[in-house]
């Protein structure tokens, strides 16, 4: 059953990619830093990187890498509703203690609007979020509904 479902999803992904005319660009998000962005009529995706440093005490130094993939449903010629997943991993130090594991997995819903032919505004919220934080052998897992939101602006090439 799992192999059959995975095969069907793989075929759909390949067919969508073959028929796609993707556009690439750069994006900045309010919560995830900056990175690369790919979009098409059916999907969008991003890979972002951000760093944070507390210069005063150097107790908080983190780096995060995030990946998002969304399916788009057209509302009109310039607006689309999105649903997808996001994954972020964070490493570094928090309160001068090394972060062993810090991962965030999101189920996102949102909207995307083309402001011009090369500028895209995207806004999304985490419909469901699960977070795993492991610091000094203390593991904390949390879940939440509508616990995060962000806005991003992409400039396409």
RATA-V124622 format. One record per residue. N is the residue number from 1. SS is DSSP state (H for helix, E for strand, L for the rest). OMEGA is omega in degrees with one decimal (none if undefined). BURIAL is # if it has 24 or more other ideal C-beta (glycine too) atoms within 12 Angstrom, else .. Layout:
# RATA-V124622
n/ss/omega/burial
N/SS/OMEGA/BURIAL
N/SS/OMEGA/BURIAL
This chain:
# RATA-V124622
n/ss/omega/burial
1/L/-179.0/.
2/H/179.4/.
3/H/179.3/.
4/H/178.7/.
5/H/177.6/.
6/H/178.0/.
7/H/178.7/.
8/H/178.3/.
9/H/178.2/.
10/H/178.2/.
11/H/178.3/.
12/H/179.1/.
13/H/179.9/.
14/H/179.1/.
15/H/177.8/.
16/H/-179.2/.
17/H/-179.8/.
18/H/-178.9/.
19/L/-173.9/.
20/L/172.7/.
21/L/-172.0/.
22/L/173.6/.
23/E/-176.3/#
24/E/177.9/.
25/E/176.4/#
26/E/-176.9/#
27/E/172.1/#
28/E/179.2/#
29/E/178.9/#
30/L/-176.6/.
31/L/-171.8/#
32/L/178.5/#
33/E/-176.2/#
34/E/179.5/#
35/E/-178.9/#
36/E/-174.5/#
37/E/174.2/#
38/E/-178.7/#
39/E/177.8/#
40/L/178.0/#
41/L/-172.8/.
42/L/-173.9/#
43/E/166.0/#
44/E/180.0/#
45/E/179.4/#
46/E/173.1/#
47/E/-174.2/#
48/E/178.0/#
49/E/174.8/#
50/E/176.2/#
51/E/178.6/.
52/E/-177.4/.
53/E/174.8/.
54/L/-174.2/.
55/L/-175.6/.
56/L/-175.5/.
57/L/-176.5/.
58/L/177.4/.
59/L/-178.4/.
60/L/177.3/.
61/E/-177.5/.
62/E/172.9/#
63/E/178.9/.
64/E/175.1/#
65/E/-177.9/#
66/E/177.5/#
67/E/177.3/#
68/E/173.6/#
69/E/-176.3/#
70/E/170.4/#
71/E/-176.0/#
72/E/175.3/#
73/E/-174.3/.
74/E/173.5/.
75/L/172.2/.
76/L/-173.3/.
77/L/-178.2/.
78/L/-177.0/.
79/E/177.1/.
80/E/171.6/#
81/E/-177.8/.
82/E/172.1/#
83/E/-177.2/#
84/E/-177.8/#
85/E/175.7/#
86/E/178.6/#
87/E/178.8/#
88/E/173.7/#
89/E/-176.0/#
90/E/177.6/#
91/E/179.0/#
92/E/-179.1/#
93/E/175.2/.
94/E/-174.8/#
95/L/178.3/.
96/L/177.0/.
97/E/-178.3/.
98/E/175.6/.
99/E/178.0/#
100/E/179.3/.
101/E/173.5/.
102/E/-179.3/#
103/E/178.6/#
104/E/176.8/#
105/E/-175.6/#
106/E/163.9/#
107/E/-170.8/#
108/E/168.5/#
109/E/-178.2/#
110/E/-179.6/#
111/E/177.2/#
112/E/-178.9/#
113/E/175.7/#
114/E/179.1/#
115/L/173.2/.
116/L/-178.0/.
117/L/-177.5/.
118/L/-178.8/.
119/E/-178.5/#
120/E/174.7/#
121/E/179.1/#
122/E/177.3/#
123/E/-179.8/#
124/E/176.7/#
125/E/178.8/#
126/E/176.1/#
127/E/177.4/#
128/E/-179.5/.
129/E/172.5/#
130/E/-175.5/#
131/E/175.0/#
132/E/-179.7/.
133/E/179.7/#
134/E/178.4/.
135/E/177.9/.
136/L/178.1/.
137/L/174.5/.
138/E/-176.2/.
139/E/179.1/.
140/E/176.5/.
141/E/179.1/.
142/E/173.9/.
143/E/179.6/.
144/E/174.3/.
145/E/-178.8/.
146/L/-173.8/.
147/L/-178.1/.
148/L/175.5/#
149/E/178.5/.
150/E/178.2/#
151/E/178.8/.
152/E/175.7/#
153/E/-179.6/#
154/E/173.1/#
155/E/-175.4/.
156/E/179.2/#
157/L/none/.
